[in-house]
Amino acid sequence: AEASTRLGQGELAARVPEEGPTELRVLASSFNQMAADLAESIEAQQEFVANASHQLRTPLTGLRLRLEAIENEGGLAGEQAAKAEGDLDRLAALVDGLLTLARTTASDSTAGPVDLGVLAREAVGRWHEGATAAGKRLELDARGDPQVWANREDIAHVLDNLIDNALRYSLPGAEVRVETDERDGRAYLAVADTGPGISPEDRSRVFERFYRGASGRRAGRGTGLGLAIVEEHVRRWGGETRLVDGPGARVEAGFPRLRTRIKMKP
């Protein structure tokens, strides 16, 4: 049981001693072979993601430099190059999103105790300047002791995507609130805004890959991957993501809460 728990938490080197009665040795051997096959598969996927990242980004960078050179020459060709740069931005964002989704299943990221309140505070700090520049208020409401077992970068990515979405689709003057809390044995993080909300026809599809509802299309360019990435990261650590009814849009992620208090680094 201990080895299976460690394996499930991302420790791919976890193995069971092959000792004891014949039945237990056979069972242990089968478990160890499964763990070895899993580790090999994940390593192969990691290598693919790393190679794909390099092979896809390198030509995009070269293409951008060429377009910028043409744009600087001016004229009709320069105007068309400027438009093409916008399409290139969307393609680059799409590549980044797809690679991020691939990493959620390919990576054996190290997990540990994560304080949602600490990460929420850091995220608000990262986005505060951008929110102010956009004429919006970004607020933090951190309560309780919401600790979870997860990968710190994954949870930070969840917060970044949710805050980015809220700032992108809310109107000038809107308030975006980042909340963390604990209740009923679970730890929660949520991002809510006072924007127009999500239309009833879009609500059931917002977590689908590449889906962009009416508000998304009105907001301009996007990939339709932000909330899909959020859901994948949350599910990876035993959590659930849901869209909560109310004024504006509110996306909430709930995780099993760590029952033992572990002191976190600020």
Secondary structure, DSSP 4 states (H G I P E B T S, - for coil): -HHHHHHHTT-TT------SSHHHHHHHHHHHHHHHHHHHHHHHHHHHHHHHHHHHHHHHHHHHHHHHHHHHT-HHHHHHHHHHHHHHHHHHHHHHHHHHHHHHHH--PPPEEEEHHHHHHHHHHHHHHHHHHTT-EEEEEE-S--EEEE-HHHHHHHHHHHHHHHHHHSPTT-EEEEEEEEETTEEEEEEEESS----HHHHTTTTSTT---HHHHHT----S-HHHHHHHHHHHTT-EEEEPPSSS-EEEEEEEBPSS--PPP-
